[in-house]
Amino acid sequence: MSSISRRAFLHHSSLCLAGFGGGRLFAADAAAAPLLRAGLMTDLHYADKEPTKTRFYREALAKLDEAVEVMNREKPALVIELGDFIDQADSVEREIEWLKTMESHFMKLSMPRHYVLGNHCVGTLTKQEFAAHTKAPGGHASFEEKGVTFLILDACFREDGTPYERKNFNWQDANLPNAELAWLEASLTKAGGPVIVFAHQRLDMDKAHAVRNAAEVRALLEKSGKVLAVFQGHSHKNDYQQIAGIHYTTLVAMVEGSGLENNGYSMLDIMADGSLRLNGFRRQVNRTLNHA
């Protein structure tokens, strides 16, 4: 399908999700299928190091393998990883080794994969080094699928506009610099249909886990009138807010807790009426996000 207007998208024949059970998505008939399905995961924090009280770094590999297996079975159009793919190492060489290990598992996906930069992704590495060993763009990015525009944000910048790298930042100092704000505004203007935004740091709150200039970012999203939802990670918990008609959903971290029972990832169904269905696996909660 070529780029379609938001009005056409929202007035396309109304579709709905027929059911979700037994850890598997299914539709009662072809008419119930979503316009587009995307796989989502976040905060794996893989590292070859001992666990802390709640974070089990080595187990990220098995959790990723399970998510990849489910996504290859369910066949979403694409998969997006929302940041902190790896944890921070004590050297560039070791960090690249961990990144290569994770990428060797992530690349088993049979569909296109996309990456959001998290603060831990570039705690030791530069953005260019992270991109060199993955399919990440190394910053913000835009792409379109079936008339839906997907915007990947990069808030790994200090307030003075300096990009995160080599331990040069405080993780609470997350910002979208002026150049990225200008890109965001232009991308929203260009979008011919509805928009879904992905970020690592949160855009729905002005606390420790939030982007410092989140209010300025939200103003651009609201002004466009095109943004259906924002999906984010970073604070490691299931959370949700609706602000000015835009859904802000925080996804559960995969690193938290030992064992596959503490895994968490999801399938996002984008319906032709503008509603969204987040189908959670393991600890990720299900959400129905109706168009405002």
Residue pairs with C-beta under 8 A, 6 or more apart in sequence:
1 146
1 147
2 147
3 144
3 147
3 192
3 193
4 12
4 147
4 192
4 193
5 192
5 193
6 193
6 194
6 225
6 226
6 274
8 193
9 35
9 147
9 148
9 193
9 194
9 272
9 274
10 194
10 273
10 274
10 291
12 35
12 272
12 273
13 31
13 272
14 271
14 272
14 273
15 31
15 32
15 33
15 34
15 35
15 271
15 272
15 273
16 32
16 271
16 275
17 25
17 27
17 32
17 34
17 269
17 271
17 277
17 279
18 26
18 27
18 28
18 29
18 32
19 26
19 27
19 28
20 26
20 279
20 286
23 70
23 281
24 73
24 74
25 37
25 74
25 267
25 269
25 279
27 33
34 269
34 270
34 271
34 272
34 277
35 146
35 147
35 148
35 270
35 271
35 272
36 77
36 145
36 146
36 148
36 269
36 270
37 74
37 75
37 76
37 77
37 267
37 268
37 269
37 270
38 76
38 77
38 78
38 79
38 80
38 150
38 267
38 268
38 270
39 67
39 71
39 74
39 76
39 78
39 79
39 80
39 111
39 265
39 266
39 267
39 268
40 79
40 80
40 82
40 231
40 251
40 265
40 266
40 267
40 268
40 278
41 64
41 67
41 79
41 80
41 81
41 82
41 251
41 254
41 264
41 265
41 266
42 81
42 82
42 83
42 84
42 116
42 200
42 233
42 234
42 251
42 252
42 253
42 254
43 82
43 83
43 84
43 118
43 233
43 234
43 236
43 251
43 253
43 254
43 255
43 256
44 60
44 63
44 64
44 81
44 84
44 85
44 86
44 102
44 253
44 254
44 255
45 55
45 57
45 60
45 84
45 86
45 87
45 120
45 253
45 254
45 255
46 57
46 58
46 60
46 61
46 64
46 85
46 86
46 87
46 98
46 101
46 102
46 255
47 57
47 58
47 60
47 86
47 87
47 88
47 89
47 98
48 57
48 58
48 98
48 101
49 57
49 58
49 87
50 57
51 57
51 58
51 59
51 258
54 256
54 257
55 87
55 255
55 256
56 255
56 256
56 257
56 258
56 262
57 87
57 255
59 255
59 258
59 259
60 102
60 254
60 255
61 101
61 102
61 105
62 260
63 254
63 255
63 260
63 263
64 102
64 105
64 106
64 254
65 105
65 108
66 260
66 263
67 254
67 263
67 265
67 281
68 105
68 106
68 108
68 109
70 265
70 281
71 79
71 109
71 111
71 265
71 267
72 108
72 109
72 110
72 111
74 267
75 110
75 111
76 111
76 267
76 268
77 111
77 112
77 145
77 146
78 111
78 112
78 113
78 114
78 145
79 109
79 111
79 112
79 113
79 114
80 113
80 114
80 115
80 116
80 150
80 152
80 198
80 231
81 106
81 113
81 114
81 115
81 116
82 116
82 118
82 198
82 199
82 200
82 231
82 232
82 233
82 251
83 115
83 116
83 117
83 118
83 119
83 120
83 121
83 200
83 233
83 234
84 118
84 119
84 120
84 121
84 200
84 233
84 234
84 253
84 255
85 99
85 102
85 106
85 115
85 118
85 120
85 121
85 134
86 95
86 98
86 99
86 102
86 120
86 121
87 98
87 120
87 255
88 95
88 120
88 123
88 124
88 167
89 95
89 97
89 98
89 124
90 124
91 124
92 124
92 125
92 129
95 123
95 124
95 125
96 125
96 129
96 133
99 125
99 130
99 133
99 134
100 133
103 133
103 134
106 113
106 134
107 113
113 135
114 135
114 136
114 141
114 143
114 150
114 152
114 198
115 134
115 135
115 136
115 137
115 152
116 152
116 153
116 154
116 198
116 199
116 200
116 233
117 127
117 130
117 136
117 138
117 139
117 154
117 156
117 200
118 156
118 200
118 233
118 234
119 156
119 164
119 169
119 171
119 174
119 200
119 201
119 234
121 130
121 156
122 130
122 156
122 163
122 164
122 165
123 164
123 167
124 166
124 167
125 165
125 166
126 163
126 165
126 166
127 138
127 139
127 154
127 156
127 163
127 164
127 165
128 138
130 136
130 138
131 137
131 138
137 152
139 154
139 180
140 151
140 152
140 153
140 154
140 180
140 183
140 184
141 151
141 152
142 149
142 150
142 151
142 152
142 187
143 149
143 150
144 150
144 191
144 193
147 192
147 193
147 194
148 193
148 194
148 195
148 196
148 270
149 187
149 191
149 192
149 193
149 194
149 195
149 196
149 226
150 195
150 196
150 197
150 198
151 184
151 187
151 188
151 195
151 196
151 197
151 198
152 198
152 199
153 176
153 180
153 184
153 197
153 198
153 199
153 200
153 217
154 176
154 180
155 174
155 175
155 176
155 199
155 200
155 201
155 211
156 163
156 164
156 169
156 174
156 200
157 163
157 164
157 174
157 175
157 176
157 177
157 180
158 164
158 168
158 169
158 170
158 173
158 175
159 173
159 175
159 212
161 175
161 177
161 178
162 168
162 169
172 208
173 212
174 201
174 210
174 211
174 212
175 211
175 212
175 213
176 184
176 211
176 213
176 216
176 217
181 213
181 216
181 217
181 220
184 217
184 220
185 220
188 195
188 220
188 221
188 223
188 224
188 226
188 227
189 224
191 224
191 226
193 226
194 226
194 227
194 228
194 274
195 221
195 224
195 226
195 227
195 228
196 227
196 228
196 229
196 230
196 231
196 270
197 203
197 221
197 227
197 229
197 230
197 231
198 230
198 231
198 232
199 211
199 230
199 231
199 232
200 232
200 233
200 234
201 209
201 210
201 211
201 232
201 234
202 209
202 210
202 211
202 214
202 232
202 234
202 235
202 248
202 250
203 210
203 211
203 214
203 217
203 218
203 221
203 230
203 232
203 248
204 210
204 214
204 218
204 230
204 232
204 241
204 243
204 248
204 250
205 214
205 241
206 212
206 214
206 215
209 234
209 235
211 217
218 243
218 244
218 246
221 227
221 230
221 246
222 244
222 245
222 246
227 246
228 246
228 247
228 270
228 274
228 276
228 289
228 291
229 246
229 247
229 248
229 249
229 276
229 289
230 246
230 247
230 248
230 249
231 249
231 251
231 268
232 248
232 249
232 250
232 251
233 250
233 251
233 253
234 250
235 250
236 252
236 253
236 255
236 256
237 250
237 252
237 253
238 250
238 251
238 252
238 283
238 284
238 285
239 249
239 250
240 247
240 248
240 249
240 250
240 287
241 248
242 248
242 292
245 292
246 292
247 276
247 289
249 278
249 287
249 289
251 264
251 266
251 284
252 264
252 280
252 283
252 284
252 285
253 264
254 263
254 264
254 265
256 262
256 283
257 283
260 282
261 282
262 282
262 283
263 281
263 282
263 283
264 280
264 281
264 282
264 283
264 284
265 280
265 281
265 282
265 284
266 278
266 279
266 280
266 281
266 284
267 278
267 279
267 281
268 276
268 277
268 278
268 279
269 276
269 277
269 278
269 279
270 276
271 277
273 291
274 291
275 288
275 289
275 290
275 291
276 287
276 288
276 289
277 286
277 287
277 288
277 289
278 284
278 285
278 286
278 287
278 288
278 289
279 286
280 286
280 287
